[in-house]
Amino acid sequence: AAKPQPSGPVSDGPTIVAKDMKFAPASIEVKAGQAFTLHLDNQDSAPHNVAIYTDSSAATAVSTGDIVSSTKADQVVPALTAGTYFFRCDVHHDMTGTITAK
């Protein structure tokens, strides 16, 4: 029998690695309309987070992760409507990427 699917966020969401002051991958795809857990693996000693915004103006935050150094952090991201979102490190604004919800 199939296990019932939890109605909460998908725990096996994407992992973004912060290393050498860059995000990898810098582009990820997620399922639209479904909350997910984003995993940040910060391999730098510098503090980083993943802050997701509606666009590159970074005016409207969708989800802001904890700022951590040399460790991993998870953040629950609310369901995104289909489209492309911008993410960055709020400490190092030149560390950026995109999330596409489909």
Secondary structure, 3 states (H helix, E strand, C coil): CCCCCCCCCECCCCEEEEECCEEECCEEEECCCCCEEEEEEECCCCCECCEEECCCCCCCEEEECCCECCCEEEEEECCCCCEEEEEECCCCCCCEEEEEEC
